[in-house]
Amino acid sequence: MISNLRYWFLVLLIILVYICGLFATLMENDSAQFAVMAMRMVQENDFLNLFKGPNEYLDKPHMHYWLAALSYKIFGIYDWAYRIPGLLATLLGAFSCYGLGNLLYNKHTGKLAALIFLTAQTMVLGVIDVRTDAVLTGFTIFAIWQLVTYIEKGKLSSILLGAFGAGIAFSTKGQIALLVIGLPILCHVAYTRNWKVFFNWKVLAALVVFGISISPMLYAYYHQFDLHPEKVIRGKTDRSGIFFIFWEQSFERLSGEGMGKNSSDYLFFFHTFLWVFLPWTILAIAALSTRVKELFRGKFAYVPKTEILTTGGIALIFILISFAQFKLPHYLNVTIPLFSVLTASYMYRLYRNHKTRTIQLLVRGQYFILGIIFIATALICFFVFKVTNLKIYLAFALVCGLVLYYTLKREDNYLRLITISVCASLLLNTVLNLHFYPELLGYQGGSSMSTLVKEKNIPVDEIYKIGKNYTWGLDFYNQSPVKISTLEEVQTKHDVWVYANEKELELLRNSGLDWDTQYSVDHFRITRLQAKFLNPNTRYKVLDKMYLIHVY
């Protein structure tokens, strides 16, 4: 068993790593885009209408943007303020993992589930590159925990809290929230044969709370779209926001209509899982395969003190999202709480049943992952982006020292299994948050140009663009969206600035436009890393330039 002292020491270190990541530059596209959308709510004092640049935004509900706007109102318009709701939702998710693990198994399983959840790679990344999934994940697992508490104990407060959590999750990303909550709950009820929980007046009370929770979002959709059937949204008029969120949204994602198609690989999420759940991937695969074998051997008969909620929920969600024609790695985030509880229960059972041989084999697997992570962090620090800051050296040395201490420390293999896994996450994410991301984001043209704009005292309300590409980083850090124009309009203006890429600059030059000042910054699509970029000797081959010119 892990001591409370060590447990809270590791949790404290993890939270410090999260806090370090709060101050990184926002990543384009989604994080910076959503931050700008929330910024416009505050600046324009309009919390009902959502806009993506000049276009009305139908795709996602309002909750994520409202929470970010609330944070701006409290703390000011800063990148770290945008990330605070995501961090708080992630901490809520960790606490809910503890609650669910404790409810289904025992306190130790709950504590371990929270630790696994906080150190899963995609969760740490999700608080750096904040999208709607951070809030969605936190509130879906909170809802699952509270609803299972109602099923097991019949508490009115639990079903009402579960309904509220489901309402916030639905108001964040739509129907997927109800599927992520509903599928595991249905698996649990079917396995325990406890269908009577649905035939209770408390369920009606929960539906009322759910309706009240989603009503602000529904009103916002109604105000922006249903009241204005003349608006053209994605080439169509008469678009109902309420009909969209209750019916059309999920079908659009599954078919790729509206969102577009980026992958027809039905195994996309299976191989993506190998990295998103690091450093716990091997343990999770072992846990899932063991549980599936047990279920088939027992012919899915109910066995006391066991559960199918996590396994069934994971399997059904995987199948569902694998058929979507538009796929991104962070879509897996909603499964991470279920994987965390399942993996924690498997590890504790190995300890309780004295499976020393299996634990020893898993420790070796975790040492392998730790070795891979050490090599990766060393390459980042001494090859990809060479460390020149003494503070980064010290942080890297301290974490390496911690890893070395627990690696050499003689103790039970179960403790070693937990601690080495957490240390692997600490090592990787300390380097990523303090060194890799800050260096990488120096190659993001929009945010880099905003620094130059401040240094040169360039008026942000006199910056224009002629291309169709969005400029989220520049928009956010200027705290003023770049004005959209055309070549013809720019030719008639004087004493203005134009933000352009290389092709657009050539177009301006060929038009005969004159300018007296030109600034440039390096630019790379940082969310699409490639070997040539990571190699400092070939990086120049894949870098583009972004320009800011003064038309006199």
Secondary structure as the mmCIF struct_conf table of DSSP 4:
data_model
#
loop_
_struct_conf.conf_type_id
_struct_conf.id
_struct_conf.beg_label_comp_id
_struct_conf.beg_label_asym_id
_struct_conf.beg_label_seq_id
_struct_conf.end_label_comp_id
_struct_conf.end_label_asym_id
_struct_conf.end_label_seq_id
HELX_RH_AL_P HELX_RH_AL_P1 ASN A 4 GLY A 21
TURN_TY1_P TURN_TY1_P1 LEU A 22 PHE A 23
BEND BEND1 ALA A 24 ALA A 24
HELX_LH_PP_P HELX_LH_PP_P1 THR A 25 MET A 27
TURN_TY1_P TURN_TY1_P2 GLU A 28 ASN A 29
HELX_RH_AL_P HELX_RH_AL_P2 ASP A 30 GLU A 44
TURN_TY1_P TURN_TY1_P3 ASN A 45 ASN A 45
BEND BEND2 PHE A 47 LEU A 48
STRN STRN1 PHE A 51 LYS A 52
TURN_TY1_P TURN_TY1_P4 GLY A 53 PRO A 54
STRN STRN2 ASN A 55 GLU A 56
BEND BEND3 ASP A 59 LYS A 60
BEND BEND4 HIS A 62 HIS A 62
HELX_RH_AL_P HELX_RH_AL_P3 MET A 63 PHE A 75
BEND BEND5 ILE A 77 ILE A 77
HELX_RH_AL_P HELX_RH_AL_P4 ASP A 79 LEU A 104
TURN_TY1_P TURN_TY1_P5 TYR A 105 TYR A 105
HELX_RH_AL_P HELX_RH_AL_P5 LYS A 107 THR A 119
BEND BEND6 ALA A 120 ALA A 120
HELX_RH_AL_P HELX_RH_AL_P6 GLN A 121 ILE A 128
BEND BEND7 ASP A 129 ASP A 129
HELX_RH_AL_P HELX_RH_AL_P7 THR A 132 LYS A 153
HELX_RH_AL_P HELX_RH_AL_P8 LEU A 156 LYS A 173
TURN_TY1_P TURN_TY1_P6 GLY A 174 GLY A 174
HELX_RH_AL_P HELX_RH_AL_P9 GLN A 175 THR A 192
TURN_TY1_P TURN_TY1_P7 ARG A 193 ARG A 193
HELX_RH_3T_P HELX_RH_3T_P1 TRP A 195 PHE A 198
BEND BEND8 PHE A 199 ASN A 200
HELX_RH_AL_P HELX_RH_AL_P10 TRP A 201 TYR A 221
HELX_RH_PI_P HELX_RH_PI_P1 TYR A 222 ASP A 226
TURN_TY1_P TURN_TY1_P8 LEU A 227 LEU A 227
TURN_TY1_P TURN_TY1_P9 PRO A 229 GLU A 230
STRN STRN3 ILE A 233 ILE A 233
TURN_TY1_P TURN_TY1_P10 ARG A 234 GLY A 235
STRN STRN4 LYS A 236 LYS A 236
BEND BEND9 THR A 237 ASP A 238
HELX_RH_AL_P HELX_RH_AL_P11 GLY A 241 PHE A 243
HELX_RH_PI_P HELX_RH_PI_P2 PHE A 244 GLU A 248
HELX_RH_AL_P HELX_RH_AL_P12 GLN A 249 SER A 255
TURN_TY1_P TURN_TY1_P11 GLU A 257 MET A 259
TURN_TY1_P TURN_TY1_P12 TYR A 266 LEU A 267
HELX_RH_AL_P HELX_RH_AL_P13 PHE A 268 VAL A 276
TURN_TY1_P TURN_TY1_P13 PHE A 277 PRO A 279
BEND BEND10 TRP A 280 TRP A 280
HELX_RH_AL_P HELX_RH_AL_P14 THR A 281 ARG A 297
TURN_TY1_P TURN_TY1_P14 GLY A 298 PHE A 300
TURN_TY1_P TURN_TY1_P15 PRO A 304 LYS A 305
HELX_RH_AL_P HELX_RH_AL_P15 LEU A 309 SER A 322
TURN_TY1_P TURN_TY1_P16 PHE A 323 PHE A 323
BEND BEND11 GLN A 325 PHE A 326
HELX_RH_3T_P HELX_RH_3T_P2 PRO A 329 THR A 335
HELX_RH_AL_P HELX_RH_AL_P16 ILE A 336 ARG A 352
TURN_TY1_P TURN_TY1_P17 ASN A 353 HIS A 354
HELX_RH_AL_P HELX_RH_AL_P17 THR A 356 LEU A 379
HELX_RH_PI_P HELX_RH_PI_P3 ILE A 380 VAL A 384
BEND BEND12 PHE A 385 PHE A 385
HELX_RH_AL_P HELX_RH_AL_P18 LEU A 390 LEU A 408
BEND BEND13 LYS A 409 LYS A 409
HELX_RH_AL_P HELX_RH_AL_P19 ASN A 413 VAL A 431
HELX_RH_PI_P HELX_RH_PI_P4 LEU A 432 PHE A 436
HELX_RH_AL_P HELX_RH_AL_P20 TYR A 437 LEU A 440
HELX_RH_3T_P HELX_RH_3T_P3 LEU A 441 TYR A 443
HELX_RH_AL_P HELX_RH_AL_P21 GLY A 445 GLU A 455
TURN_TY1_P TURN_TY1_P18 LYS A 456 ASN A 457
HELX_RH_3T_P HELX_RH_3T_P4 VAL A 460 GLU A 462
STRN STRN5 ILE A 463 LYS A 465
BEND BEND14 GLY A 467 ASN A 469
HELX_RH_AL_P HELX_RH_AL_P22 TRP A 472 ASN A 478
TURN_TY1_P TURN_TY1_P19 GLN A 479 GLN A 479
BEND BEND15 SER A 480 SER A 480
HELX_LH_PP_P HELX_LH_PP_P2 PRO A 481 VAL A 482
STRN STRN6 LYS A 483 ILE A 484
HELX_RH_AL_P HELX_RH_AL_P23 LEU A 487 GLN A 491
TURN_TY1_P TURN_TY1_P20 THR A 492 THR A 492
BEND BEND16 ASP A 495 ASP A 495
STRN STRN7 VAL A 496 ASN A 501
HELX_RH_AL_P HELX_RH_AL_P24 GLU A 502 ASN A 510
TURN_TY1_P TURN_TY1_P21 SER A 511 GLY A 512
BEND BEND17 ASP A 516 ASP A 516
STRN STRN8 THR A 517 HIS A 523
TURN_TY1_P TURN_TY1_P22 ILE A 526 THR A 527
BEND BEND18 ARG A 528 ARG A 528
HELX_RH_AL_P HELX_RH_AL_P25 ALA A 531 LEU A 534
BEND BEND19 ASN A 535 ASN A 535
TURN_TY1_P TURN_TY1_P23 PRO A 536 THR A 538
HELX_RH_3T_P HELX_RH_3T_P5 ARG A 539 LYS A 541
TURN_TY1_P TURN_TY1_P24 VAL A 542 VAL A 542
STRN STRN9 ASP A 544 VAL A 551
#
